[in-house]
């Protein structure tokens, strides 16, 4: 835990404690659960370390246009939580899968305890909540601890020190440093976050991820050079699916090719 008297931006020399890991965001059910199964199988085969598997939801206010359309395609295919978790269970013994679920659409209607019990039974590596109101944060984290389900702690690059402390104290899966406040799909320069990444490593043994704006193998490589342990790529995967559908090509193959190219940066 971080001491209250310590400046969060104080930097110390550090050696890497975690293996560089690619974490593609895969929209479950886009364009079908069978394509999602193929992508998860491909990730296992090429040694991707982690996947963020999103249960699609409406009103994705932090997502850009590309991911919003991915949500819409998946919702048309009725990719509901139960089917997504059942699909994930086929792979969790071979790859770490983080459940990305929206508070209003998925978590609250079913109840934290029920969702977390399902996730643990399926072998999920953790949960990343979207749109969790501050008023429900205590209930969420209490239920996650009771279920022994690790929680991803999200910190925005512009967050105040007291917010960072609170997130670090409650996180148990990894810390997700969001490069920009706003919608996903924009651009970012990972090296601009190097000082923040090093500061976070000073105060937590958990792995540190960055995301929002990573699209290319070059972006992923620079993210690791900046000191992050996990590079999360979201809208680029959805964009590959969308382009393949528009061009009459195999969306699974196109997305798999992108993931393969991105994952090479973990071996550099």
N, C-alpha and C positions, 0 to 999 in steps of 0.2 A: 504494500500500500504506500501511497505517497504521503510524506510528512507535510503537515499544514504549513510549516515555516520554510519549506523549500520552494524556490522559484521554479515554476514549471519550465521556463526557458533556459535554465542552467544546463550546460552541455558537459558531457564527460566522454572520454575515449571509450569506444565500444567495439567488441568483436561480434560478428554475426552469430546469434544463438539459434536461428531458425533457417531452415533450408528455403531458398527462394521458391515461391509457390504461385502458380497461375490459378486464378479462380474465375472462370467464365460464369457469367450470369446466364442461365438457361431458362427461358420462359416455358414453363410446363404447358404442353398442349399447343404450342405454336410451331407448325400449323396443325400438329396432331400429337397425341401422346406416343404414337409409334415412332415418330421422328424424334421426340424427346428421348425415348428409350435408345434409339440408335446413337444419339449424341452422347448419352451417358456411357454407352458401351465403348464408343470411340475414345472418350476421355480416359476410361480405365485402360484401354489398350495402349495408349501412347504415354501413360504415366502422369496425367494431370493430377495435381495434388489435392485439389478441392473444387467443388462446384457449388455455386449459389443457385438453388432451385427455387424459382419464384412461382407461388400460387397466384394466378392472374386475378386482378381485381379492377374495379372501376374507380374513377376519380384518382388516378395516380398522379398526384399533384407535384411530386418531385421528379417525375419522368418527363423526358422530352418527347417530341412527336413520334420518333421511331419506336420507342418502347411502349408508348400509349397504343399505337397500332398493333404491336405484338400482344398486349393485353387483350385488345378487342378480338383478334383472331383466336386467341386461346379460349376466351370466354364463349365465343360462338361454338367451340368444340366441347364445351361443358367440362373443362378441366378443373374439377372441384378438388378440395383438399383431400378427401378420402382416396380418390384415384391417384393423386399426385404422391401421397405418402406411400401408397401401395407400390407404385412404380419405383420410388426411391429405395424401398426395402430390398429390391432386387440387386442393388448395387452397393449398399452401405458397408458391406463387409470388405469391399475392394477400393472404395474411395470415400473421402470425407464429403458429406453433403450437408450444407447449411440450408435450413428452411427459411425462406423469405416470405413472410405472411403479413398482410395488412390488418391493422387493428379493427377497423370498422367492418370490412368485408368478410374476414375469416376468423380472427381470434375472438373477438367479443361475442359474435352470434353463437359460436360453439362453446365458448368458455375456455379460459386459459388452461385449466386443469385437464380438460378432455383433449385439447390439441396437443399439449405437451406430453401427455401419456401416450398418445398415438405416435408422436415423433420419437420418443424414447424407445418404444416397442419396435419401431422400424429401424432403429440404429442411427438416427440422424445425429450429426456431430454438433449441432447447435441451432439456435434460432436467431433470426434478425428481424425485429419488428419494424413495420412501416407505419407511420402515422399514429404512433402511440401517444395519447394525450398525457401530459405530465400528471394529471390527477389519477391516472391508472398505473403509473410507473411502479409504485410500491406493490400493488397487487400482482402485476406482471412478474416482477423479479422474485417475489415470495413464491409464486406458483412455479416458476422455473427452478428455483432452488429445491423446492419440495420434490419436483420431478427429477432433479439432478440432470437438467438439460442446460448445457452451457449457453450463455447469452453473448451475442456480439454487441460490443459497446460502440456507438457511433458518436464521433466528435467532428464537428465542422471546423475547418481551418480558421474561422473567425470566432470560435467559441471563447468565452471568458474563462479565466483560470479556474474559477470555482465550479463551472460546469464540467470542465475537463477532470477535475478531481473526483467529482461525483460519478462520472462515467467510468473512470479507471477503477474506482472502488467496487463498482457493481459488475463490471464485465468479467467474463470467465472463459469465453471462447477466444476472441481476439479483439483488438481495437481497430475500428474502421475509421480512418481519417478521410473525410470527404473533402476533396480538393476545393470545391467551390460551393457556395450556398446558392441554391436555385435548382434548375432542372438538369437531369442527366443528359449526356449526349454532346456537351460542349467540349471545349479544348482546355487542356491544362499542361503546364510544364512541371513535371515531377521534381526537378531539381530545386524549384522554388519552395518546396516543402521539406527540404533536407533538414533544416534546423528543427522544424516541428517534429519530424520523425525521430531525430536523435533525442530530442527532449522527452518524447513519449517513452522511448526505450530506457531512458534514465529512471523512469518512475513506474515501470511495469515489466514483469518478465513475459507478458503475453506478446504474441506476434502482432505486428502493426501492418495493416493493409491500407492501401490508398486506392481510390476509385473516383468515378465521375471524370470523364474526359480521356481515359486511356482507350485507344482504338487500334493502334498498330503495334507490330513487334518492336519498333523503335521506342514507342511510348513505354512499353512494358520493360524493355531493357533499361531505360533511363529511370524508371521507378525503382528498380532494384539497385541501380547505381546511387540513387538518393538515399538508400538505406532501408527501404520498406521490405517486409518479409513476404507479403501477399499482394499481388497485383490483380485488382478486380476489373474485368472488362465486361461491360453490359450491352450498351446500345449497338456496338459493332457486331456482336453476334446476331442480334435481332435484325440488323440491317442486312447481313449476309442472307438470312432466311428470306427477308422481304424481297431482295433483289432477285434471288433465285426463283421465287414464285412469279415475279413479274416477267422474268425471262424464260419461263417454262422449263427451268432446270430443277435438279434435285435439291431441295432446301437443306436436307440433312448433310449431303455431301459438301455443299458450299460452306455451311457453318463449320463442319468438321475440318475442312481445309484451313479455315481461318484459325481455329483453335490449335491445330497442329503447328502452324507458323508462330503463333503467340507463345506456345509452350516451349519452343526451341530456346527462348530467352532465359528459361530457368536452367538451362544446361550450359549457358555461355560462361 
